[in-house]
Amino acid sequence: MTTGPMTRTATFLGMPPFPVAARKALADSQLRGNLRDATHTIRTKRARVAGELDDWEQLRVAGAAIKDDVLANLDRYLQELEESLTAAGATVHWARDGAEANQIVVDIARSHGVEEVVKVKSMATVEIELNSALEAAGIAAWETDLAELIVQLGNDLPSHILVPAIHRNRSEVREIFLREMGKAGMAARPDLSDDPADLAGAARRHLREKFLRAKVAVSGANFAVADTGTLVVVESEGNGRMCLTLPEVLISVVGIEKVVPTWTDLEVFLQLLPRSSTGERMNPYTSTWNGVTAGDGPQEVHVVLLDNGRTKVLADELGRQALRCIRCSACLNVCPVYERVGGHVYGSVYPGPIGAILTPMLRGVGTDEATDALPYASSLCGACFEVCPVLIDIPEVLVHLRGKVVDSHRGGVPAALQAAMSAASWTLGRSGRLELVQRLAGLSGRVLGRGGLIGRMPAPLSRWTDARDAPAPPRESFRRWWARTDGGRADPGSPPGTPGKAREQV
Amino acid sequence: MKAREEILSRVRSALLASPQGRASDIGGHRGIPRDYAHTRELPDLLGLFVERVEDYQASVIRTDEAGVAAAVGKSLSGARTVVVPQGFNPSWLPDGVDIRADEPALRADELDACDAVVTVAVVGIAVTGTIVLDHTQGQGRRALTLVPDIHVCVVTADQIVADVPEAVHRLNTCVQRGRPLTWISGPSATSDIELDRVEGVHGPRTLHVVLVESATA
């Protein structure tokens, strides 16, 4: 028995709220460089292959409509899926939350007496922290996707839906492999270079022995077809095929929103997903299977249908559209906020724009500060909506959730925002008051402003300045300048400027 | 309440407030706008298929029926032990290779010791450069085309369709019969390290396609 993978729960709990974490991430120039290169590369590829199809918009409309139909009739499609899966020889389990799903997986693994399972990259299993649950039960869970392997061996957290190790460069990967592979199984050769092909070769050798001996595999699914009981896994490396094919037992953890009504509906999603995700016309491998196939692949097949907050999202009539998401990550790659801060600061397995709406709805707004900060982690520029293959209007949902966050904090002591609004109303009520306040501000700006900016202020003003730099007020207000210079005629060369130079907004 | 009943009940109460879109029966017309292209007019279907497969760093040899064995032989160059699934046309095999049958089923480590596998496919997709296997005659169970490092796949011209919707349509009967499918677009690949595409991680690192233009499957 080899030693288990490095203990690191997938949990993001305890992460500081977005504005605090973002400050640290923004200061990491290596991270920002890696992210800029990566996101720009993928978004360019995506735009090119999406542009190749002259019916791209019609595909998006169809994709959204199919998912909306699924959501509006989810109870019936889930029962149909259960029937089809059962008829195909699979055992269907239902899990209300992560703990229940984890217990089901642990019990199945235990019933086979295994000490390890191999895993295909699956967002749902990271969401429910399955690896920790398995580890607590004495079962090692080996991640087999290259990026997930880098994250797992590096005792790290995923930072992107599609390329979870996007924050690591090649020399960091080499160091992790040299240091950690030997502890988890076959060691990397000491002369390992930092060439990506060489690193991929090391992963191939390291994982092959695990694939060949594994008895139990755990996967997610990209789609679950209700009328045929077909599960679909879309991947690149072949680690998915290994896990879905070689072991004797296969357990797939599937979010209840993954159902699509018919096999024919895949003609839409198998065009939308690869082009939106990796920017390829088709991903290298797509596997589909219907329960158990005699003489081919796992002869014991389990499917765990997972709620874990999805019905809460469904109950939000406007926010429900987030459940259309097919996890392509196109919204991350075009987001000006994600590009600069990376995935970790979102404090969830679902980062970027989709995470900023999905996470608060899955967890519920008003539960903790970090979750409530997420709907504000956006400039509302709308780039995410433009690329979303299933037309999720992320900005609309962000604004909707901001409203819910504010509502959840109503009552009790008046918030700073309300106090500020009252003050503004008094100030703007009479022109004399405005002039007085502007003169005071001009004076205070000289005291507080550095480089033309006001940095962090004490509470309650910190609630504004923690996340934003405010320009320091000018020495002279526009009204005073107008009066002094006769509307600029007496002194055309000096309009009321701000002290210091303009700064690029980030 | 059991988990199943509770989840279904949560779903129903979530939908109670907004009943629009609830279908009276599943399976009928669901009001999905499907005005996307169901086929594509391609001036050179086979030419595009070849171009798109080669785009993934896979090789393609175009040949007629008589040239298949030679093309397979050329694709196999260097491979010593070759797995050949049941039902593969023996006249398409070259001389001088050590053929392993999957009868009785090879263990995973035995498969791992084989250099290559030769199969046919059921569908080829031109626009995406994809071949699809349903793992019936001549294709073998899924592990055969996964573990060996070289995959040589013989497809016939009549199997090539323009794009994904036609392929999904053709594959409908396979799926209704419960067949597993493997869609293959080039060799195994990853871009996980600095988005630098590397051919070959866990699946076959080399994919050769032999396109037979005069034969029917």
Interface residues (C-beta under 8 A of the other chain):
Chain A: N34 D37 A38 T41 I42 L53 D54 D55 Q58 L59 V61 A62 A65 I66 D68 D69 L71 A72 N73 L74 D75 R76 Y77 L78 Q79 E80 A88 H93 W94 A95 R96 E100 T144 D145 L146 A147 I150 V163 A165 I166 R168 N169 R170 V173 P196 A197 L199 A200 A203 R204 L207 R208 F211 L212 V225 A226 D227 T228 T230 S236 E237 G238 N239 R241 M242 L244 T245 L246 I256 P261 W263 T264 L266 E267 V268 L270 Q271 T278 E280 R281 M282 N283 P284 Y285 T286 S287 T288 W289 N290 G291 T293 G295 D296 G297 L305 D307 T311 K312 L314 A315 E317
Chain B: K2 A3 R4 E6 I7 L8 R10 V11 R12 S13 A14 L15 A17 S18 Q20 G21 R22 A23 I26 G27 R30 G31 I32 P33 R34 D35 Y36 A37 R52 D55 Y56 A105 A108 D109 D112 I125 V127 T128 G129 T130 H135 R141 R142 A143 L146 V147 D163 V164 P165 A167 V168 H169 L171 N172 V175 Q176 G178 R179 P180 L181 T182 W183 I184 S185 G186 P187 S188 A189 T190 S191 D192 I193 E194 L195 D196 V198 G200 V201 H202 G203 P204
